[in-house]
Amino acid sequence: FYYNQEITLTSGYDFQQALLKIAELELTGAFHVTSRDRVTPFEYMKYVAGEMRYLGEVLSSILSSPVDTTVKSPRPIHGGLSTINTQRTLDLRFMSWREQVDMYLPNFVSNAS
């Protein structure tokens, strides 16, 4: 997992709340609905592994190009969307990536066992 690439994550709950608010207010335009903070894939997986009490090693690597060209749609290393304007417009507070993990992981773990 890359430790020098930044991403944002989208919560189904936040997405649902945003869609309801956009429909209610009959808004149009572009809205960025994602975690309010950025995380590296390595930091994310290390946190998830820790919460799941995974005893193995979480491996990391460096994304050497300023753009990830290994995917069909190239992504910048320091990507992620800013949600400040969307949160303000919709009067919502989106979850951080850690809050998303803490919300969804217990359900995922209980269904996996």
C-alpha positions as CSV (number, residue, x, y, z in Angstrom):
1,F,0.0,0.0,0.0
2,Y,1.4,3.4,-1.0
3,Y,2.4,5.7,1.9
4,N,3.1,8.7,-0.3
5,Q,-0.3,8.9,-2.0
6,E,-3.2,10.8,-0.4
7,I,-6.8,9.8,-1.0
8,T,-10.3,10.6,0.4
9,L,-12.9,7.9,1.1
10,T,-16.7,8.1,0.6
11,S,-19.1,6.9,3.2
12,G,-22.4,5.5,2.1
13,Y,-24.1,7.2,5.0
14,D,-22.6,10.6,4.1
15,F,-23.5,10.1,0.5
16,Q,-27.1,9.3,1.3
17,Q,-27.4,12.3,3.6
18,A,-26.0,14.6,0.9
19,L,-28.3,13.3,-1.7
20,L,-31.3,13.8,0.5
21,K,-30.3,17.3,1.3
22,I,-29.6,18.2,-2.4
23,A,-33.0,16.8,-3.4
24,E,-34.8,18.6,-0.5
25,L,-33.2,21.9,-1.3
26,E,-33.5,21.3,-5.1
27,L,-29.9,22.2,-5.6
28,T,-27.8,21.7,-8.8
29,G,-24.1,21.7,-9.4
30,A,-21.1,19.8,-8.4
31,F,-20.9,18.5,-4.8
32,H,-17.9,16.7,-3.4
33,V,-19.1,14.1,-0.9
34,T,-16.2,12.2,0.7
35,S,-14.2,12.1,4.0
36,R,-13.3,15.5,5.3
37,D,-9.7,14.5,5.7
38,R,-7.1,12.7,3.5
39,V,-5.3,9.5,4.3
40,T,-2.6,7.3,2.6
41,P,-3.7,3.8,1.5
42,F,-0.9,2.5,3.8
43,E,-2.1,4.5,6.8
44,Y,-5.7,3.4,6.1
45,M,-4.9,-0.3,5.9
46,K,-2.6,-0.1,9.0
47,Y,-5.4,1.4,11.0
48,V,-7.9,-1.2,9.7
49,A,-5.4,-4.0,10.5
50,G,-4.9,-2.7,14.0
51,E,-8.6,-2.5,14.6
52,M,-9.1,-6.0,13.4
53,R,-6.1,-7.1,15.6
54,Y,-4.3,-8.4,12.5
55,L,-0.9,-9.7,13.6
56,G,0.8,-9.8,10.3
57,E,2.8,-7.0,8.6
58,V,1.1,-4.3,6.5
59,L,3.5,-3.8,3.6
60,S,4.1,-0.3,2.1
61,S,5.6,1.0,-1.1
62,I,6.3,4.3,-2.8
63,L,4.3,5.6,-5.7
64,S,7.3,6.9,-7.8
65,S,5.4,8.9,-10.4
66,P,3.5,12.1,-9.5
67,V,0.5,10.4,-11.2
68,D,-0.6,6.8,-10.6
69,T,-0.5,5.5,-14.2
70,T,-1.3,1.9,-13.1
71,V,-5.1,2.5,-13.3
72,K,-7.2,3.4,-16.3
73,S,-8.0,6.8,-15.0
74,P,-4.7,8.3,-13.8
75,R,-4.8,9.7,-10.2
76,P,-2.5,12.4,-8.8
77,I,-0.4,11.3,-5.8
78,H,-1.8,14.1,-3.6
79,G,-5.4,13.6,-4.6
80,G,-8.6,13.7,-2.7
81,L,-11.5,16.1,-2.9
82,S,-12.1,19.1,-0.7
83,T,-15.5,18.9,0.9
84,I,-15.5,22.3,2.7
85,N,-17.9,24.0,0.3
86,T,-20.2,21.1,0.1
87,Q,-20.4,20.7,3.8
88,R,-21.1,24.4,4.2
89,T,-23.7,24.5,1.4
90,L,-25.6,21.4,2.7
91,D,-25.1,22.3,6.4
92,L,-23.6,18.8,6.9
93,R,-20.5,17.5,8.6
94,F,-19.0,14.5,6.7
95,M,-17.1,11.8,8.7
96,S,-13.4,11.6,8.8
97,W,-11.9,8.4,7.4
98,R,-11.3,7.0,10.9
99,E,-14.9,7.7,11.8
100,Q,-15.9,5.8,8.7
101,V,-13.8,2.8,9.7
102,D,-15.0,2.9,13.2
103,M,-18.7,2.9,12.0
104,Y,-18.5,0.2,9.4
105,L,-15.8,-2.2,10.6
106,P,-17.7,-3.8,13.5
107,N,-20.5,-4.7,11.2
108,F,-18.1,-6.1,8.6
109,V,-16.2,-8.2,11.2
110,S,-19.4,-9.6,12.7
111,N,-20.8,-10.6,9.2
112,A,-17.4,-12.2,8.2
113,S,-17.4,-14.6,11.2
